[in-house]
């Protein structure tokens, strides 16, 4: 079939990435922490970018000086990083509570 690279689907391996993801969802604490780190880094970078772009857009509309525009864009970046940090802290607290419950 088109989905598999071998003739017999039952004898084919899913590959290391899929096996790792399947194992991560089964509950190994190390993999849950790794998934949380990946999620947090991605989320924080996204919020940093959105904060910087939002602050930059507001700065371009409201201010004329380069220093004022830079300051507002920096403030937006700081707000984005702060939001990302807060959400990461919350996610790690949930992982810690789930590990303590077991």
CNS distance restraints for C-alpha pairs under 8 A (distance, minus, plus):
assign (resid   1 and name CA) (resid   7 and name CA) 7.46 0.50 0.50
assign (resid   4 and name CA) (resid   9 and name CA) 6.48 0.50 0.50
assign (resid   4 and name CA) (resid  12 and name CA) 7.61 0.50 0.50
assign (resid   5 and name CA) (resid  12 and name CA) 7.89 0.50 0.50
assign (resid   6 and name CA) (resid  12 and name CA) 6.48 0.50 0.50
assign (resid   8 and name CA) (resid  12 and name CA) 6.70 0.50 0.50
assign (resid  14 and name CA) (resid  18 and name CA) 5.87 0.50 0.50
assign (resid  14 and name CA) (resid  19 and name CA) 6.39 0.50 0.50
assign (resid  15 and name CA) (resid  19 and name CA) 6.21 0.50 0.50
assign (resid  16 and name CA) (resid  20 and name CA) 5.96 0.50 0.50
assign (resid  17 and name CA) (resid  21 and name CA) 6.25 0.50 0.50
assign (resid  18 and name CA) (resid  22 and name CA) 6.08 0.50 0.50
assign (resid  19 and name CA) (resid  23 and name CA) 6.09 0.50 0.50
assign (resid  20 and name CA) (resid  24 and name CA) 6.03 0.50 0.50
assign (resid  21 and name CA) (resid  25 and name CA) 6.37 0.50 0.50
assign (resid  22 and name CA) (resid  26 and name CA) 6.61 0.50 0.50
assign (resid  23 and name CA) (resid  27 and name CA) 7.14 0.50 0.50
assign (resid  23 and name CA) (resid  28 and name CA) 7.12 0.50 0.50
assign (resid  23 and name CA) (resid  31 and name CA) 7.95 0.50 0.50
assign (resid  24 and name CA) (resid  28 and name CA) 5.98 0.50 0.50
assign (resid  24 and name CA) (resid  31 and name CA) 5.15 0.50 0.50
assign (resid  24 and name CA) (resid  32 and name CA) 6.22 0.50 0.50
assign (resid  24 and name CA) (resid  35 and name CA) 7.98 0.50 0.50
assign (resid  25 and name CA) (resid  32 and name CA) 7.82 0.50 0.50
assign (resid  27 and name CA) (resid  31 and name CA) 7.67 0.50 0.50
assign (resid  27 and name CA) (resid  32 and name CA) 6.99 0.50 0.50
assign (resid  28 and name CA) (resid  32 and name CA) 6.39 0.50 0.50
assign (resid  29 and name CA) (resid  33 and name CA) 6.21 0.50 0.50
assign (resid  29 and name CA) (resid  99 and name CA) 7.14 0.50 0.50
assign (resid  30 and name CA) (resid  34 and name CA) 6.27 0.50 0.50
assign (resid  31 and name CA) (resid  35 and name CA) 6.04 0.50 0.50
assign (resid  32 and name CA) (resid  36 and name CA) 6.08 0.50 0.50
assign (resid  32 and name CA) (resid  95 and name CA) 7.44 0.50 0.50
assign (resid  33 and name CA) (resid  37 and name CA) 6.17 0.50 0.50
assign (resid  33 and name CA) (resid  92 and name CA) 7.81 0.50 0.50
assign (resid  33 and name CA) (resid  95 and name CA) 7.29 0.50 0.50
assign (resid  34 and name CA) (resid  38 and name CA) 6.23 0.50 0.50
assign (resid  35 and name CA) (resid  39 and name CA) 6.10 0.50 0.50
assign (resid  36 and name CA) (resid  40 and name CA) 5.97 0.50 0.50
assign (resid  36 and name CA) (resid  88 and name CA) 7.91 0.50 0.50
assign (resid  36 and name CA) (resid  91 and name CA) 7.02 0.50 0.50
assign (resid  36 and name CA) (resid  92 and name CA) 7.02 0.50 0.50
assign (resid  37 and name CA) (resid  41 and name CA) 6.06 0.50 0.50
assign (resid  38 and name CA) (resid  42 and name CA) 6.19 0.50 0.50
assign (resid  39 and name CA) (resid  43 and name CA) 5.99 0.50 0.50
assign (resid  40 and name CA) (resid  44 and name CA) 5.94 0.50 0.50
assign (resid  40 and name CA) (resid  84 and name CA) 7.13 0.50 0.50
assign (resid  40 and name CA) (resid  85 and name CA) 7.90 0.50 0.50
assign (resid  40 and name CA) (resid  87 and name CA) 7.62 0.50 0.50
assign (resid  40 and name CA) (resid  88 and name CA) 5.23 0.50 0.50
assign (resid  41 and name CA) (resid  45 and name CA) 6.13 0.50 0.50
assign (resid  42 and name CA) (resid  46 and name CA) 6.18 0.50 0.50
assign (resid  43 and name CA) (resid  47 and name CA) 6.15 0.50 0.50
assign (resid  43 and name CA) (resid  84 and name CA) 6.10 0.50 0.50
assign (resid  44 and name CA) (resid  48 and name CA) 5.99 0.50 0.50
assign (resid  44 and name CA) (resid  80 and name CA) 7.21 0.50 0.50
assign (resid  44 and name CA) (resid  81 and name CA) 5.93 0.50 0.50
assign (resid  44 and name CA) (resid  83 and name CA) 7.51 0.50 0.50
assign (resid  44 and name CA) (resid  84 and name CA) 4.18 0.50 0.50
assign (resid  44 and name CA) (resid  85 and name CA) 6.74 0.50 0.50
assign (resid  45 and name CA) (resid  49 and name CA) 6.19 0.50 0.50
assign (resid  45 and name CA) (resid  81 and name CA) 7.66 0.50 0.50
assign (resid  45 and name CA) (resid  84 and name CA) 7.77 0.50 0.50
assign (resid  46 and name CA) (resid  50 and name CA) 6.19 0.50 0.50
assign (resid  47 and name CA) (resid  51 and name CA) 5.87 0.50 0.50
assign (resid  47 and name CA) (resid  80 and name CA) 4.60 0.50 0.50
assign (resid  47 and name CA) (resid  81 and name CA) 6.40 0.50 0.50
assign (resid  47 and name CA) (resid  83 and name CA) 7.09 0.50 0.50
assign (resid  47 and name CA) (resid  84 and name CA) 6.15 0.50 0.50
assign (resid  48 and name CA) (resid  52 and name CA) 6.04 0.50 0.50
assign (resid  48 and name CA) (resid  76 and name CA) 7.87 0.50 0.50
assign (resid  48 and name CA) (resid  77 and name CA) 5.18 0.50 0.50
assign (resid  48 and name CA) (resid  78 and name CA) 7.37 0.50 0.50
assign (resid  48 and name CA) (resid  79 and name CA) 7.71 0.50 0.50
assign (resid  48 and name CA) (resid  80 and name CA) 4.39 0.50 0.50
assign (resid  48 and name CA) (resid  81 and name CA) 5.23 0.50 0.50
assign (resid  48 and name CA) (resid  84 and name CA) 7.69 0.50 0.50
assign (resid  49 and name CA) (resid  53 and name CA) 6.05 0.50 0.50
assign (resid  49 and name CA) (resid  77 and name CA) 7.09 0.50 0.50
assign (resid  49 and name CA) (resid  80 and name CA) 7.40 0.50 0.50
assign (resid  50 and name CA) (resid  54 and name CA) 5.86 0.50 0.50
assign (resid  50 and name CA) (resid  77 and name CA) 7.80 0.50 0.50
assign (resid  50 and name CA) (resid  80 and name CA) 6.89 0.50 0.50
assign (resid  51 and name CA) (resid  55 and name CA) 5.88 0.50 0.50
assign (resid  51 and name CA) (resid  73 and name CA) 7.66 0.50 0.50
assign (resid  51 and name CA) (resid  76 and name CA) 4.38 0.50 0.50
assign (resid  51 and name CA) (resid  77 and name CA) 4.75 0.50 0.50
assign (resid  51 and name CA) (resid  78 and name CA) 7.45 0.50 0.50
assign (resid  51 and name CA) (resid  79 and name CA) 6.37 0.50 0.50
assign (resid  51 and name CA) (resid  80 and name CA) 4.69 0.50 0.50
assign (resid  51 and name CA) (resid  81 and name CA) 8.00 0.50 0.50
assign (resid  52 and name CA) (resid  56 and name CA) 5.84 0.50 0.50
assign (resid  52 and name CA) (resid  73 and name CA) 5.26 0.50 0.50
assign (resid  52 and name CA) (resid  74 and name CA) 6.67 0.50 0.50
assign (resid  52 and name CA) (resid  75 and name CA) 7.83 0.50 0.50
assign (resid  52 and name CA) (resid  76 and name CA) 4.99 0.50 0.50
assign (resid  52 and name CA) (resid  77 and name CA) 4.44 0.50 0.50
assign (resid  52 and name CA) (resid  80 and name CA) 7.43 0.50 0.50
assign (resid  53 and name CA) (resid  57 and name CA) 6.00 0.50 0.50
assign (resid  53 and name CA) (resid  73 and name CA) 7.25 0.50 0.50
assign (resid  53 and name CA) (resid  76 and name CA) 7.65 0.50 0.50
assign (resid  54 and name CA) (resid  58 and name CA) 6.23 0.50 0.50
assign (resid  54 and name CA) (resid  73 and name CA) 7.52 0.50 0.50
assign (resid  54 and name CA) (resid  76 and name CA) 6.56 0.50 0.50
assign (resid  55 and name CA) (resid  59 and name CA) 5.95 0.50 0.50
assign (resid  55 and name CA) (resid  72 and name CA) 5.52 0.50 0.50
assign (resid  55 and name CA) (resid  73 and name CA) 4.24 0.50 0.50
assign (resid  55 and name CA) (resid  74 and name CA) 7.29 0.50 0.50
assign (resid  55 and name CA) (resid  75 and name CA) 6.87 0.50 0.50
assign (resid  55 and name CA) (resid  76 and name CA) 4.49 0.50 0.50
assign (resid  55 and name CA) (resid  77 and name CA) 7.28 0.50 0.50
assign (resid  56 and name CA) (resid  60 and name CA) 6.10 0.50 0.50
assign (resid  56 and name CA) (resid  69 and name CA) 6.74 0.50 0.50
assign (resid  56 and name CA) (resid  70 and name CA) 7.58 0.50 0.50
assign (resid  56 and name CA) (resid  72 and name CA) 6.71 0.50 0.50
assign (resid  56 and name CA) (resid  73 and name CA) 4.53 0.50 0.50
assign (resid  56 and name CA) (resid  76 and name CA) 7.58 0.50 0.50
assign (resid  57 and name CA) (resid  61 and name CA) 6.32 0.50 0.50
assign (resid  58 and name CA) (resid  62 and name CA) 6.04 0.50 0.50
assign (resid  58 and name CA) (resid  72 and name CA) 7.66 0.50 0.50
assign (resid  59 and name CA) (resid  63 and name CA) 5.36 0.50 0.50
assign (resid  59 and name CA) (resid  68 and name CA) 7.27 0.50 0.50
assign (resid  59 and name CA) (resid  69 and name CA) 4.66 0.50 0.50
assign (resid  59 and name CA) (resid  70 and name CA) 7.67 0.50 0.50
assign (resid  59 and name CA) (resid  72 and name CA) 5.77 0.50 0.50
assign (resid  59 and name CA) (resid  73 and name CA) 6.62 0.50 0.50
assign (resid  60 and name CA) (resid  64 and name CA) 7.13 0.50 0.50
assign (resid  60 and name CA) (resid  69 and name CA) 6.47 0.50 0.50
assign (resid  63 and name CA) (resid  68 and name CA) 6.33 0.50 0.50
assign (resid  63 and name CA) (resid  69 and name CA) 6.05 0.50 0.50
assign (resid  64 and name CA) (resid  68 and name CA) 7.38 0.50 0.50
assign (resid  64 and name CA) (resid  69 and name CA) 7.20 0.50 0.50
assign (resid  65 and name CA) (resid  69 and name CA) 6.25 0.50 0.50
assign (resid  66 and name CA) (resid  70 and name CA) 6.02 0.50 0.50
assign (resid  67 and name CA) (resid  71 and name CA) 6.08 0.50 0.50
assign (resid  68 and name CA) (resid  72 and name CA) 6.24 0.50 0.50
assign (resid  69 and name CA) (resid  73 and name CA) 6.14 0.50 0.50
assign (resid  70 and name CA) (resid  74 and name CA) 5.96 0.50 0.50
assign (resid  71 and name CA) (resid  75 and name CA) 6.09 0.50 0.50
assign (resid  72 and name CA) (resid  76 and name CA) 6.23 0.50 0.50
assign (resid  73 and name CA) (resid  77 and name CA) 6.24 0.50 0.50
assign (resid  74 and name CA) (resid  78 and name CA) 6.13 0.50 0.50
assign (resid  75 and name CA) (resid  79 and name CA) 6.19 0.50 0.50
assign (resid  76 and name CA) (resid  80 and name CA) 6.21 0.50 0.50
assign (resid  77 and name CA) (resid  81 and name CA) 6.20 0.50 0.50
assign (resid  78 and name CA) (resid  82 and name CA) 6.00 0.50 0.50
assign (resid  79 and name CA) (resid  83 and name CA) 6.15 0.50 0.50
assign (resid  80 and name CA) (resid  84 and name CA) 6.22 0.50 0.50
assign (resid  81 and name CA) (resid  85 and name CA) 6.05 0.50 0.50
assign (resid  82 and name CA) (resid  86 and name CA) 6.12 0.50 0.50
assign (resid  83 and name CA) (resid  87 and name CA) 6.23 0.50 0.50
assign (resid  84 and name CA) (resid  88 and name CA) 6.12 0.50 0.50
assign (resid  85 and name CA) (resid  89 and name CA) 6.08 0.50 0.50
assign (resid  86 and name CA) (resid  90 and name CA) 6.28 0.50 0.50
assign (resid  87 and name CA) (resid  91 and name CA) 6.18 0.50 0.50
assign (resid  88 and name CA) (resid  92 and name CA) 6.15 0.50 0.50
assign (resid  89 and name CA) (resid  93 and name CA) 6.21 0.50 0.50
assign (resid  90 and name CA) (resid  94 and name CA) 6.36 0.50 0.50
assign (resid  91 and name CA) (resid  95 and name CA) 6.37 0.50 0.50
assign (resid  92 and name CA) (resid  96 and name CA) 6.07 0.50 0.50
assign (resid  93 and name CA) (resid  97 and name CA) 6.10 0.50 0.50
assign (resid  94 and name CA) (resid  98 and name CA) 6.10 0.50 0.50
assign (resid  95 and name CA) (resid  99 and name CA) 6.14 0.50 0.50
assign (resid  96 and name CA) (resid 100 and name CA) 6.10 0.50 0.50
assign (resid  97 and name CA) (resid 101 and name CA) 6.10 0.50 0.50
assign (resid  98 and name CA) (resid 102 and name CA) 6.72 0.50 0.50
